[in-house]
């Protein structure tokens, strides 16, 4: 049943995707190894246009925490690291209710990573995400993904 829901959600995301939006998802299959970097290669052809980068997390009721921490690396294709960040996102309310949306036990939550981010130049990039929850095998994560789209935000995160 979960595979059917996943296929439906994946088809829905692709069907709604526009030319100014890239969505990439990776299946985790319920246990995310702390040593496994989830790498998302992509290409930027219009670096003059700012981008919003969003993380997508699909978790189920086996996930034991109310938050999730990532170590995020943004790099050019030649291996030149641009940024390394540690981020923390909230997945549940204080009463334990999941914040995400979805059917059944699987919930999808989206988290803003960078708003109005200006890539330095056109070319190939990779975002690598590692779970930083201090567990060798993190249960309850079904999929992880990123969404990159042309910025719609009026607020700059770099003071411009």
C-alpha positions as semicolon CSV with decimal commas, in nm:
position;residue;x (nm);y (nm);z (nm)
1;X;0,000;0,000;0,000
2;X;0,284;0,244;0,086
3;X;0,443;0,186;-0,258
4;X;0,113;0,275;-0,424
5;X;0,085;0,596;-0,222
6;X;0,449;0,681;-0,303
7;X;0,391;0,630;-0,678
8;X;0,080;0,848;-0,664
9;X;0,266;1,125;-0,480
10;X;0,566;1,103;-0,712
11;X;0,340;1,126;-1,018
12;X;0,156;1,421;-0,864
13;X;0,480;1,610;-0,803
14;X;0,606;1,550;-1,157
15;X;0,269;1,643;-1,306
16;X;0,264;1,975;-1,117
17;X;0,624;2,059;-1,195
18;X;0,681;2,370;-1,407
19;X;0,977;2,472;-1,623
20;X;1,106;2,690;-1,337
21;X;1,088;2,411;-1,078
22;X;1,297;2,099;-1,021
23;X;1,184;1,833;-0,772
24;X;1,410;1,538;-0,689
25;X;1,321;1,261;-0,444
26;X;1,523;0,969;-0,306
27;X;1,367;0,668;-0,132
28;X;1,513;0,594;0,214
29;X;1,292;0,288;0,277
30;X;1,236;0,349;0,647
31;X;1,593;0,357;0,780
32;X;1,846;0,630;0,700
33;X;2,208;0,529;0,761
34;X;2,407;0,814;0,920
35;X;2,697;0,750;0,681
36;X;2,477;0,763;0,369
37;X;2,480;1,100;0,194
38;X;2,172;1,162;-0,015
39;X;2,313;1,345;-0,319
40;X;2,099;1,553;-0,553
41;X;2,282;1,666;-0,868
42;X;2,118;1,941;-1,074
43;X;2,199;2,206;-1,330
44;X;2,148;2,581;-1,315
45;X;2,108;2,750;-1,655
46;X;1,981;3,088;-1,537
47;X;2,204;3,193;-1,248
48;X;2,089;3,552;-1,293
49;X;1,754;3,447;-1,140
50;X;1,744;3,384;-0,764
51;X;1,623;3,042;-0,647
52;X;1,432;2,910;-0,347
53;X;1,556;2,573;-0,221
54;X;1,319;2,358;-0,015
55;X;1,371;2,020;0,151
56;X;1,096;1,757;0,137
57;X;1,077;1,493;0,414
58;X;0,837;1,200;0,417
59;X;0,821;1,025;0,752
60;X;0,596;0,768;0,914
61;X;0,491;0,688;1,271
62;X;0,813;0,490;1,330
63;X;1,006;0,818;1,340
64;X;1,090;0,865;1,711
65;X;1,160;1,242;1,726
66;X;0,974;1,570;1,681
67;X;1,261;1,725;1,483
68;X;1,522;1,630;1,225
69;X;1,875;1,764;1,176
70;X;2,069;1,764;0,851
71;X;2,422;1,843;0,749
72;X;2,388;2,003;0,407
73;X;2,665;2,049;0,153
74;X;2,618;2,261;-0,157
75;X;2,897;2,207;-0,410
76;X;2,983;2,282;-0,770
77;X;3,027;1,977;-0,993
78;X;3,405;2,011;-0,979
79;X;3,387;1,939;-0,606
80;X;3,429;2,300;-0,495
81;X;3,223;2,335;-0,179
82;X;3,016;2,650;-0,163
83;X;2,849;2,602;0,175
84;X;2,818;2,350;0,455
85;X;2,526;2,400;0,695
86;X;2,374;2,220;0,988
87;X;1,998;2,273;0,997
88;X;1,721;2,168;1,235
89;X;1,356;2,134;1,134
90;X;1,046;2,059;1,342
91;X;0,831;1,765;1,227
92;X;0,576;1,747;1,510
93;X;0,379;1,968;1,747
94;X;0,454;1,947;2,121
95;X;0,162;1,703;2,160
96;X;0,325;1,465;1,908
97;X;0,095;1,539;1,614
98;X;0,285;1,544;1,283
99;X;0,296;1,879;1,105
100;X;0,309;1,735;0,754
101;X;0,029;1,647;0,520
102;X;-0,054;1,316;0,358
103;X;-0,253;0,996;0,367
104;X;-0,233;0,729;0,635
105;X;0,085;0,695;0,837
106;X;0,310;0,881;0,590
107;X;0,339;1,258;0,626
108;X;0,520;1,497;0,393
109;X;0,670;1,816;0,529
110;X;0,852;2,086;0,334
111;X;1,122;2,307;0,487
112;X;1,276;2,619;0,340
113;X;1,654;2,592;0,315
114;X;1,758;2,895;0,110
115;X;1,539;3,181;-0,003
116;X;1,640;3,407;-0,292
117;X;1,968;3,219;-0,328
118;X;2,185;3,348;-0,611
119;X;2,397;3,071;-0,762
120;X;2,741;3,213;-0,852
121;X;2,729;3,093;-1,214
122;X;2,556;2,859;-1,455
123;X;2,663;2,499;-1,428
124;X;2,624;2,171;-1,246
125;X;2,578;2,157;-0,870
126;X;2,508;1,895;-0,605
127;X;2,328;1,922;-0,274
128;X;2,427;1,645;-0,033
129;X;2,216;1,577;0,277
130;X;2,328;1,363;0,572
131;X;2,108;1,295;0,874
132;X;2,264;1,432;1,193
133;X;2,042;1,273;1,459
134;X;2,320;1,073;1,629
135;X;2,168;0,740;1,535
136;X;2,347;0,500;1,303
137;X;2,015;0,392;1,154
138;X;1,741;0,655;1,175
139;X;1,399;0,482;1,155
140;X;1,080;0,620;1,007
141;X;1,213;0,827;0,716
142;X;1,065;0,704;0,389
143;X;1,187;0,964;0,138
144;X;1,400;1,276;0,125
145;X;1,404;1,531;-0,151
146;X;1,474;1,882;-0,267
147;X;1,275;2,132;-0,464
148;X;1,451;2,414;-0,650
149;X;1,236;2,683;-0,803
150;X;1,261;3,037;-0,925
151;X;1,230;3,263;-0,624
152;X;0,890;3,414;-0,555
153;X;1,003;3,571;-0,230
154;X;1,022;3,945;-0,173
155;X;1,248;3,894;0,128
156;X;1,622;3,849;0,084
157;X;1,827;3,636;0,323
158;X;2,154;3,805;0,226
159;X;2,053;4,165;0,304
160;X;1,983;4,271;-0,055
